[in-house]
């Protein structure tokens, strides 16, 4: 088993740590207030965990992902019995313009969709070993991280790493989404959710590492798939964090109870970062390091994955 785990581990790069401007005051309200944060150095996976790497974990442990297990009736009282079957959320592109206020017009819960069958029964992973694994719930990502001897990043660690040393920049590579017309990440071009112009070359996920890395050498920190962090979601950054006297050090966000109270039906939420191939200028401009999204811990989709970090051992207290 240790040999299989070693083969599965993505390459990790050292992120030096430091003080940076976290959040943004110019986009969505949940990104504010922008504030200075200090994080210690850590190692981070160069890419999101791929299907091949996740398969090695499954083969070694026998782990069954949340999407592969039927929901328990006690967890979803009142749910129709016919809905208590394994499955996951899949993006289905509508044929034309739709009401952007109704996500049901492009998201479908597909029975039999899971990490092995990303678009439902009949789909498989042939030719997709080097694509990021999807349809993983938070518990699945955490199980992989623990098996690999790693951890899921905090939101602050993730955002610091995504910025690649460009403190306060709009994007992970500078101030323009597509500098000189060059696609820097796998995001949506055209009118979401019905028109994808494919200017970046990909309709869905892309192989990890095909777009330019950021200043720390990390690939796909923006676009391709959203990535789980280990922070509980809160609707805004703490107001106290913006005070110049108090720079948070290695902050961890929120609480399970508070995240559970944010939305019906009361499922706790963790922070997702980075946006995905479904983020578009006309709908979801979350292809930026500051962007964040509250993902229910019991929900997996075809555009959510993860990567891991390793922190140096803590120094003993004198």
C-alpha positions in Angstrom: 0.0 0.0 0.0 2.7 2.6 0.7 4.1 2.0 -2.8 0.8 2.6 -4.4 0.3 5.8 -2.3 3.8 7.1 -3.4 2.9 6.5 -7.0 -0.4 8.4 -6.6 1.1 11.5 -5.1 1.1 14.6 -7.3 4.3 16.6 -7.3 4.2 19.2 -4.6 5.8 22.7 -4.8 7.0 24.9 -1.9 4.8 28.0 -1.3 6.9 30.4 0.7 4.2 32.0 2.8 4.0 35.7 3.7 1.5 38.6 4.0 -1.0 39.2 1.2 -4.2 41.0 0.4 -7.0 38.5 0.7 -10.5 39.0 -0.8 -11.8 41.8 -3.0 -14.1 44.8 -2.6 -14.9 45.1 -6.3 -16.9 42.0 -7.1 -19.2 39.8 -5.1 -20.2 40.8 -1.5 -18.9 37.5 0.0 -15.3 38.4 -1.1 -15.2 41.5 1.1 -13.8 43.1 3.0 -10.3 42.8 1.5 -7.8 42.5 4.3 -4.2 41.5 5.0 -3.5 38.0 6.0 -0.3 36.1 7.0 0.2 32.5 6.1 3.2 30.2 6.9 5.0 28.3 4.1 3.6 25.0 3.0 3.8 22.5 0.1 1.0 22.3 -2.4 0.1 19.8 -5.2 1.2 21.3 -8.5 -2.1 20.2 -10.1 -5.6 19.1 -9.0 -5.8 15.4 -8.1 -6.3 13.5 -11.4 -8.5 10.5 -12.2 -5.5 8.3 -12.3 -4.3 9.5 -8.9 -7.7 9.1 -7.3 -8.1 5.6 -8.8 -4.9 4.6 -7.0 -6.4 5.7 -3.8 -9.6 3.8 -4.5 -7.7 0.6 -5.4 -5.6 0.9 -2.2 -8.4 1.6 0.2 -11.7 0.5 -1.3 -13.2 3.9 -0.5 -16.7 4.4 -1.9 -17.5 8.0 -2.8 -20.6 9.8 -1.6 -22.1 9.9 -5.1 -21.8 6.1 -5.3 -23.8 5.5 -2.1 -27.6 5.8 -1.9 -28.7 8.7 0.3 -30.0 7.7 3.7 -33.6 8.4 4.3 -32.9 9.7 7.9 -30.6 12.4 6.4 -33.3 13.6 3.9 -36.7 13.2 5.7 -39.5 13.7 3.3 -37.5 13.0 0.2 -39.4 10.9 -2.4 -38.1 7.3 -2.2 -37.4 7.2 -6.0 -34.8 10.0 -5.4 -32.8 8.1 -2.8 -30.5 6.5 -5.4 -26.8 7.1 -6.0 -26.0 10.0 -8.4 -24.5 13.4 -8.7 -25.1 16.8 -10.4 -24.2 17.1 -14.1 -24.2 20.2 -16.3 -26.4 19.8 -19.3 -26.1 22.6 -21.9 -29.5 24.0 -23.0 -30.1 24.6 -26.7 -30.6 28.3 -26.3 -30.8 31.3 -23.9 -32.5 30.6 -20.6 -33.4 32.5 -17.4 -30.1 32.8 -15.5 -32.0 32.9 -12.2 -33.0 29.3 -12.5 -30.0 26.9 -12.2 -32.4 23.9 -12.8 -32.3 24.8 -16.5 -28.7 23.5 -16.8 -28.1 21.4 -13.7 -29.5 17.9 -13.5 -29.2 15.3 -10.8 -28.2 12.2 -12.8 -28.6 8.8 -11.3 -25.4 6.8 -11.8 -23.1 9.8 -12.3 -20.0 9.6 -10.2 -16.2 10.0 -10.5 -16.0 6.9 -12.8 -19.0 8.0 -14.9 -18.7 11.8 -15.0 -21.7 12.4 -17.3 -23.8 9.5 -16.1 -24.2 5.8 -17.1 -22.6 5.2 -20.4 -19.7 7.7 -19.8 -16.3 6.5 -18.6 -12.8 7.7 -18.0 -11.2 6.4 -21.2 -8.7 9.1 -22.3 -9.3 11.1 -19.1 -6.6 9.8 -16.7 -4.9 13.2 -16.7 -8.1 15.2 -16.2 -9.0 16.3 -12.6 -11.2 13.9 -10.7 -14.8 15.3 -10.3 -18.0 14.2 -8.5 -16.1 14.2 -5.2 -17.8 15.4 -2.0 -15.8 17.1 0.7 -15.6 13.8 2.7 -14.1 12.1 -0.4 -11.4 14.8 -0.8 -10.6 14.6 2.9 -10.3 10.8 2.8 -7.8 11.0 -0.1 -5.8 13.7 1.7 -5.6 11.6 4.9 -4.6 8.5 2.9 -1.8 10.5 1.2 -0.5 11.9 4.4 -1.6 15.4 3.4 -4.4 17.9 4.2 -6.9 20.1 2.4 -5.8 23.7 2.2 -7.4 26.5 4.2 -9.1 29.2 2.2 -6.2 31.6 3.1 -3.5 29.1 2.0 -5.4 28.4 -1.2 -5.8 32.1 -2.1 -2.2 33.0 -1.3 -1.0 30.1 -3.5 -3.3 31.0 -6.3 -2.0 34.6 -6.5 1.4 33.3 -7.3 3.1 36.3 -5.7 1.0 38.9 -7.6 -0.5 40.6 -4.5 -3.8 42.2 -5.2 -3.9 41.3 -8.9 -7.3 40.7 -10.4 -6.3 37.3 -11.9 -3.6 34.7 -11.0 -1.6 36.0 -14.0 -2.2 39.8 -13.9 -5.0 42.3 -14.7 -6.5 40.9 -18.0 -8.6 37.8 -18.3 -7.2 36.9 -21.7 -4.0 39.0 -22.3 -3.4 39.6 -26.0 -6.3 37.1 -26.6 -4.5 34.2 -25.0 -6.5 31.8 -22.9 -4.8 31.5 -19.5 -7.3 29.0 -17.9 -10.1 26.7 -18.8 -13.2 28.9 -18.4 -16.3 29.6 -20.5 -16.2 31.9 -23.5 -19.5 33.0 -24.9 -23.0 33.3 -23.4 -23.5 30.9 -20.5 -25.1 28.4 -20.3 -25.9 27.7 -24.0 -23.1 29.1 -26.1 -19.5 28.0 -25.6 -17.2 29.5 -28.2 -14.3 27.1 -27.1 -11.7 29.8 -27.5 -9.6 27.9 -24.9 -10.1 24.6 -26.8 -12.1 22.7 -24.2 -15.9 22.1 -23.8 -15.6 20.4 -20.4 -12.5 19.6 -18.2 -9.0 19.8 -19.6 -5.9 17.7 -18.8 -4.1 19.2 -15.9 -1.2 21.5 -16.7 -2.1 22.5 -20.3 -2.5 26.2 -19.4 0.4 28.4 -18.1 1.3 27.9 -14.4 1.2 30.8 -12.0 4.2 32.5 -10.4 4.7 29.6 -7.9 4.5 27.0 -10.7 1.0 25.8 -9.8 -1.3 24.7 -12.6 -5.0 25.1 -12.9 -5.5 27.2 -9.8 -8.1 29.1 -11.9 -10.7 27.4 -14.0 -11.0 23.7 -15.0 -12.6 22.6 -11.7 -13.5 24.3 -8.5 -11.4 23.1 -5.5 -12.5 22.1 -2.0 -10.9 23.9 0.9 -11.2 22.8 4.6 -12.8 26.1 5.8 -16.4 26.4 6.7 -18.1 29.0 4.7 -19.2 32.4 6.1 -21.1 35.0 4.0 -18.3 37.6 4.3 -14.8 37.9 5.6 -14.7 39.1 9.2 -14.9 42.9 9.5 -12.2 42.9 12.2 -9.8 41.3 9.8 -9.7 44.6 7.8 -8.3 46.6 10.8 -4.6 47.5 10.1 -3.7 46.6 13.7 -4.7 43.0 13.5 -3.3 40.8 10.7 -4.8 37.3 11.0 -2.1 34.6 11.0 -3.0 31.2 9.4 -6.8 32.0 9.8 -9.4 29.3 9.5 -12.8 30.4 8.5 -16.3 30.0 10.0 -17.9 27.2 11.9 -20.0 24.2 10.9 -23.1 25.5 12.8 -22.9 29.0 11.2 -22.4 27.6 7.7 -25.4 25.3 8.3 -27.7 28.3 9.0 -26.9 30.1 5.7 -29.3 28.3 3.5 -32.0 25.7 3.3 -32.2 22.8 3.9 -29.5 23.4 6.5 -26.6 21.4 5.0 -23.2 22.7 6.2 -21.1 24.3 3.6 -17.3 24.5 2.9 -15.5 27.1 0.8 -14.8 26.3 -2.9 -12.1 28.3 -4.7 -10.9 28.9 -8.2 -13.9 28.8 -10.4 -14.3 26.2 -13.2 -14.8 25.6 -16.9 -18.4 26.8 -16.4 -17.4 30.3 -15.1 -18.4 33.0 -17.7 -18.2 36.8 -17.9 -22.0 37.0 -18.3 -22.8 34.8 -15.3 -20.1 33.7 -12.9 -17.0 35.8 -12.8 -15.4 33.6 -10.2 -12.3 32.8 -12.2 -10.2 34.9 -9.8 -8.2 34.1 -6.7 -10.5 36.2 -4.4 -13.7 34.5 -5.5 -15.3 31.9 -3.2 -18.4 29.8 -3.2 -20.4 27.9 -0.5 -20.6 24.2 -1.4 -22.8 21.9 0.6 -20.7 19.1 2.0 -23.1 16.5 0.7 -23.0 17.7 -2.9 -20.8 16.6 -5.7 -20.8 17.8 -9.3 -19.1 17.4 -12.6 -17.0 20.6 -12.1 -15.7 20.2 -8.5 -12.3 18.6 -7.6 -9.5 19.3 -5.1 -5.8 19.4 -4.4 -3.8 18.9 -1.2 -1.2 20.6 0.9 1.5 19.5 3.3 2.5 21.7 6.2 5.9 21.6 7.9 5.9 20.1 11.4 5.1 22.6 14.1 8.1 23.9 16.0 8.1 22.7 19.6 7.1 25.2 22.2 10.0 26.2 24.4 
